[in-house]
Amino acid sequence: MTATTPLRPLGGTGIAVSRVTLGGAPLGSMPENFGHEVAEADAIELVQDVLRSGIRTIDTSNGYSDGRSEERIGRAIAAFGGLPDDVTVITKTDQRDGDYSGERVRRSLAESAERLGIRPLPLVHLHDPEFRDFDAMTGPDGAVEALLQAKERGEVGHIGLAGGDVRVMRRYLDLGVFEVLLVHNRWTLVDRSAGALLDRAADLGVGVVNAAVLGGGILADESGRKTDYGYRPASQETLEAITRMRDVCRRWDTTLAAAALRFSTRDERFASTIVGISKPGRIPQTLDAAALDRPQEFWDELESLVPAPTNWLDADH
């Protein structure tokens, strides 16, 4: 890492983040999601390589592999000799055994601080609240209240909101208490369903980070065999668009994965884009893709292939 690495403000938090954030989900080893195991030694080595790179932001969660992601990040930081001053580690609260009460959030925060070895935690997201009852989550001694109280006590610097379903995320965002929004799978080359949510975040002055820009891996699959988008079977329209976009990228001498990442990093609404990395060799490759240089004609051609918006990921099932 050099002193010239550009950092971006994350909303009004005062936190500065790099254009690319290391996504920590694969570090805990989640073969069911990512298709391969990640040994502890490899995860620790990768985090240390990241700390030497232009990536100055790390994203993880209490529940990733039952805490192994946080544990490995914490061990890597300790082995590195401590966290560099310009690096920010962001984590998320998670339910356990169906419990997402205020008490569970307090335990989640304590677990995360212990595993990471970071106090106070600079930014903590309320993670995946769309799967819980809104009134319970936002009521007395609920998860939201517990996060706000942790911020008041100084245990947490800032609080954010991380989730998928844009309809439910809007309800939480409208509470006016969250300083950062993390969206995933809903603003990519082939899905623009987060548009209204991003507009609302801008109205509120909320910082935004974008995650899962590869749609769960389908936009990184050059073989065309993968058919799930956002962990669900992709629509036929989405599959057809991806096939055509892949051909466009080949004609322009790049990959669909690189274009998908650059699509996000070139959007000034996003302070940072989260990318899961589990192999050190992918760090320079990821940074190169984040700065992909192609003319507007290339982006216009991809834009002409975007499926009509349907919000199909957030349809009731």
VEXMISE-844311 format. One record per residue (C-alpha): residue number from 1; residue in three letters; x, y, z. Coordinates in pm, whole numbers, m for minus. Example, Ala and Ser with C-alpha at 12.3 -4.5 7.8 and 13.67 -1.06 7.14 Angstrom:
  seq  type       u       v       w
    1   ALA    1230    m450     780
    2   SER    1367    m106     714
***
This chain:
  seq  type       u       v       w
    1   MET       0       0       0
    2   THR     125     345     m82
    3   ALA      30     678      68
    4   THR    m129     775    m264
    5   THR    m406     514    m244
    6   PRO    m724     720    m297
    7   LEU    m990     687     m29
    8   ARG   m1352     795     m48
    9   PRO   m1581     936     223
   10   LEU   m1848     695     344
   11   GLY   m2148     923     369
   12   GLY   m2125    1149     671
   13   THR   m1956     895     897
   14   GLY   m1606    1041     868
   15   ILE   m1484     696     763
   16   ALA   m1274     682     446
   17   VAL   m1292     365     237
   18   SER   m1111     228     m66
   19   ARG   m1289     183    m397
   20   VAL   m1274    m195    m339
   21   THR   m1356    m361      m7
   22   LEU   m1246    m714      75
   23   GLY   m1556    m928     128
   24   GLY   m1485   m1159     420
   25   ALA   m1753   m1423     364
   26   PRO   m1523   m1671     182
   27   LEU   m1251   m1635     448
   28   GLY   m1444   m1841     699
   29   SER   m1471   m2121     441
   30   MET   m1821   m2150     300
   31   PRO   m1791   m2419      29
   32   GLU   m2168   m2446       3
   33   ASN   m2173   m2088    m131
   34   PHE   m1834   m2047    m296
   35   GLY   m1755   m2398    m414
   36   HIS   m1427   m2451    m229
   37   GLU   m1276   m2473     118
   38   VAL   m1045   m2203     253
   39   ALA    m790   m2321     509
   40   GLU    m726   m2097     809
   41   ALA    m361   m2040     719
   42   ASP    m460   m1937     367
   43   ALA    m724   m1695     495
   44   ILE    m478   m1533     735
   45   GLU    m217   m1500     461
   46   LEU    m470   m1343     226
   47   VAL    m579   m1082     482
   48   GLN    m217    m989     545
   49   ASP    m163    m951     169
   50   VAL    m469    m727     157
   51   LEU    m326    m513     436
   52   ARG     m23    m456     214
   53   SER    m236    m375     m91
   54   GLY    m448     m84    m210
   55   ILE    m756    m236     m45
   56   ARG    m810     m45     279
   57   THR   m1152    m172     382
   58   ILE   m1259    m518     501
   59   ASP   m1619    m634     536
   60   THR   m1725    m934     744
   61   SER   m2011   m1049     966
   62   ASN   m2069   m1215    1300
   63   GLY   m2248   m1505    1136
   64   TYR   m2011   m1585     849
   65   SER   m1916   m1949     911
   66   ASP   m2032   m1914    1272
   67   GLY   m1772   m1649    1343
   68   ARG   m1473   m1806    1167
   69   SER   m1443   m1517     922
   70   GLU   m1407   m1266    1204
   71   GLU   m1170   m1493    1395
   72   ARG    m938   m1535    1098
   73   ILE    m939   m1164    1020
   74   GLY    m857   m1090    1383
   75   ARG    m570   m1339    1384
   76   ALA    m434   m1193    1062
   77   ILE    m441    m842    1207
   78   ALA    m261    m960    1521
   79   ALA       3   m1144    1317
   80   PHE      48    m833    1102
   81   GLY     134    m633    1413
   82   GLY    m195    m448    1435
   83   LEU    m439    m275    1202
   84   PRO    m289       2     985
   85   ASP    m434     343    1066
   86   ASP    m595     379     724
   87   VAL    m771      39     725
   88   THR   m1132       2     841
   89   VAL   m1291    m331     934
   90   ILE   m1670    m335     908
   91   THR   m1884    m612    1053
   92   LYS   m2251    m697    1098
   93   THR   m2478    m825    1372
   94   ASP   m2640   m1163    1316
   95   GLN   m2918   m1367    1469
   96   ARG   m2844   m1700    1635
   97   ASP   m3081   m1994    1656
   98   GLY   m3368   m1769    1547
   99   ASP   m3295   m1508    1815
  100   TYR   m3254   m1151    1689
  101   SER   m3350    m973    2009
  102   GLY   m3176    m674    2161
  103   GLU   m2987    m910    2392
  104   ARG   m2871   m1117    2095
  105   VAL   m2741    m799    1925
  106   ARG   m2546    m708    2239
  107   ARG   m2389   m1054    2244
  108   SER   m2318   m1034    1870
  109   LEU   m2131    m707    1917
  110   ALA   m1927    m845    2205
  111   GLU   m1838   m1157    2006
  112   SER   m1730    m951    1706
  113   ALA   m1513    m717    1912
  114   GLU   m1342   m1011    2080
  115   ARG   m1278   m1203    1759
  116   LEU   m1152    m903    1563
  117   GLY    m960    m749    1850
  118   ILE   m1109    m408    1762
  119   ARG   m1271    m172    2013
  120   PRO   m1472      28    1945
  121   LEU   m1610    m130    1630
  122   PRO   m1603     152    1370
  123   LEU   m1914      50    1174
  124   VAL   m2164    m229    1234
  125   HIS   m2451    m317    1003
  126   LEU   m2785    m464    1103
  127   HIS   m2765    m774     885
  128   ASP   m3053    m930     689
  129   PRO   m3340    m790     897
  130   GLU   m3585    m863     615
  131   PHE   m3622   m1219     745
  132   ARG   m3755   m1098    1083
  133   ASP   m4068    m925    1207
  134   PHE   m4028    m551    1150
  135   ASP   m4220    m447    1462
  136   ALA   m4016    m676    1686
  137   MET   m3687    m563    1531
  138   THR   m3772    m194    1572
  139   GLY   m3966    m211    1901
  140   PRO   m3852    m173    2262
  141   ASP   m3535    m373    2335
  142   GLY   m3529    m481    1973
  143   ALA   m3227    m513    1750
  144   VAL   m3235    m154    1622
  145   GLU   m3262      m8    1971
  146   ALA   m2971    m224    2090
  147   LEU   m2751     m97    1807
  148   LEU   m2840     264    1884
  149   GLN   m2761     212    2251
  150   ALA   m2426      54    2164
  151   LYS   m2345     362    1959
  152   GLU   m2444     588    2248
  153   ARG   m2214     390    2482
  154   GLY   m1927     426    2238
  155   GLU   m1898      54    2164
  156   VAL   m1986     121    1800
  157   GLY   m1884     424    1600
  158   HIS   m2157     415    1335
  159   ILE   m2448     190    1241
  160   GLY   m2552      67     900
  161   LEU   m2811    m148     728
  162   ALA   m2721    m449     514
  163   GLY   m2978    m657     331
  164   GLY   m3137    m765       9
  165   ASP   m3513    m715     m29
  166   VAL   m3540    m351    m138
  167   ARG   m3898    m318     m15
  168   VAL   m3808    m410     343
  169   MET   m3480    m219     334
  170   ARG   m3677      95     249
  171   ARG   m3884      57     567
  172   TYR   m3570      35     777
  173   LEU   m3397     318     593
  174   ASP   m3699     541     653
  175   LEU   m3640     511    1029
  176   GLY   m3370     771     975
  177   VAL   m3118     613    1213
  178   PHE   m2883     432     974
  179   GLU   m2575     608     839
  180   VAL   m2471     352     576
  181   LEU   m2662     120     341
  182   LEU   m2522    m202     196
  183   VAL   m2715    m343     m99
  184   HIS   m2643    m678    m259
  185   ASN   m2741    m838    m592
  186   ARG   m2981    m549    m667
  187   TRP   m2755    m311    m858
  188   THR   m2554    m509   m1111
  189   LEU   m2509    m532   m1486
  190   VAL   m2838    m725   m1510
  191   ASP   m3043    m612   m1208
  192   ARG   m3131    m249   m1127
  193   SER   m3406    m309    m872
  194   ALA   m3230    m104    m600
  195   GLY   m3274     221    m794
  196   ALA   m3544     378    m576
  197   LEU   m3364     265    m260
  198   LEU   m3042     430    m376
  199   ASP   m3234     750    m445
  200   ARG   m3377     742     m93
  201   ALA   m3033     688      56
  202   ALA   m2907     992    m135
  203   ASP   m3197    1200      m2
  204   LEU   m3104    1100     353
  205   GLY   m2731    1156     307
  206   VAL   m2664     789     374
  207   GLY   m2338     638     248
  208   VAL   m2382     338      17
  209   VAL   m2170      32     m56
  210   ASN   m2250    m226    m321
  211   ALA   m2203    m600    m275
  212   ALA   m2251    m922    m470
  213   VAL   m2195    m743    m801
  214   LEU   m2128   m1084    m960
  215   GLY   m2480   m1198    m871
  216   GLY   m2358   m1489    m661
  217   GLY   m2101   m1594    m921
  218   ILE   m2303   m1615   m1241
  219   LEU   m2138   m1302   m1385
  220   ALA   m1796   m1457   m1325
  221   ASP   m1883   m1785   m1499
  222   GLU   m1732   m1783   m1847
  223   SER   m1867   m2132   m1919
  224   GLY   m2231   m2027   m1912
  225   ARG   m2325   m2331   m1704
  226   LYS   m2423   m2147   m1387
  227   THR   m2793   m2061   m1382
  228   ASP   m2850   m1913   m1033
  229   TYR   m2855   m1539    m978
  230   GLY   m2859   m1405    m624
  231   TYR   m2883   m1762    m491
  232   ARG   m3206   m1829    m681
  233   PRO   m3276   m1970   m1027
  234   ALA   m3227   m1684   m1270
  235   SER   m3508   m1574   m1498
  236   GLN   m3482   m1665   m1865
  237   GLU   m3450   m1297   m1952
  238   THR   m3155   m1263   m1715
  239   LEU   m2981   m1571   m1856
  240   GLU   m3023   m1446   m2211
  241   ALA   m2889   m1101   m2118
  242   ILE   m2586   m1254   m1949
  243   THR   m2507   m1464   m2255
  244   ARG   m2522   m1159   m2482
  245   MET   m2319    m947   m2239
  246   ARG   m2052   m1216   m2217
  247   ASP   m2017   m1204   m2596
  248   VAL   m1989    m824   m2590
  249   CYS   m1712    m841   m2331
  250   ARG   m1517   m1093   m2535
  251   ARG   m1537    m867   m2840
  252   TRP   m1399    m582   m2629
  253   ASP   m1118    m803   m2496
  254   THR   m1232    m824   m2137
  255   THR   m1441   m1051   m1916
  256   LEU   m1794   m1022   m1790
  257   ALA   m1662   m1042   m1433
  258   ALA   m1433    m744   m1487
  259   ALA   m1713    m545   m1648
  260   ALA   m1949    m632   m1361
  261   LEU   m1703    m501   m1104
  262   ARG   m1618    m188   m1301
  263   PHE   m1990    m121   m1357
  264   SER   m2014     m71    m981
  265   THR   m1686     111    m915
  266   ARG   m1754     369   m1188
  267   ASP   m2085     460   m1021
  268   GLU   m2012     757    m795
  269   ARG   m2306     676    m569
  270   PHE   m2109     385    m424
  271   ALA   m1833     473    m182
  272   SER   m1700     119    m217
  273   THR   m1775    m213    m385
  274   ILE   m1738    m533    m184
  275   VAL   m1564    m823    m356
  276   GLY   m1511   m1166    m200
  277   ILE   m1152   m1280    m244
  278   SER   m1006   m1605    m114
  279   LYS    m686   m1638    m317
  280   PRO    m395   m1388    m295
  281   GLY    m343   m1395    m672
  282   ARG    m685   m1237    m720
  283   ILE    m596    m916    m536
  284   PRO    m413    m743    m826
  285   GLN    m662    m892   m1073
  286   THR    m950    m742    m874
  287   LEU    m787    m401    m850
  288   ASP    m721    m403   m1225
  289   ALA   m1085    m489   m1296
  290   ALA   m1201    m211   m1064
  291   ALA   m1018      35   m1287
  292   LEU   m1110    m123   m1623
  293   ASP   m1074     132   m1902
  294   ARG   m1325      95   m2183
  295   PRO   m1498     369   m2389
  296   GLN   m1856     475   m2334
  297   GLU   m1954     279   m2644
  298   PHE   m1876     m43   m2456
  299   TRP   m2099      53   m2163
  300   ASP   m2377     170   m2393
  301   GLU   m2375    m168   m2566
  302   LEU   m2405    m351   m2234
  303   GLU   m2677    m113   m2120
  304   SER   m2885    m192   m2426
  305   LEU   m2901    m555   m2310
  306   VAL   m3024    m499   m1953
  307   PRO   m3348    m692   m1887
  308   ALA   m3661    m494   m1806
  309   PRO   m3688    m432   m1431
  310   THR   m3909    m681   m1252
  311   ASN   m3789    m695    m886
  312   TRP   m3817   m1073    m931
  313   LEU   m3561   m1139    m656
  314   ASP   m3792    m970    m407
  315   ALA   m4118   m1122    m528
  316   ASP   m4318   m1307    m265
  317   HIS   m4250   m1681    m261
***
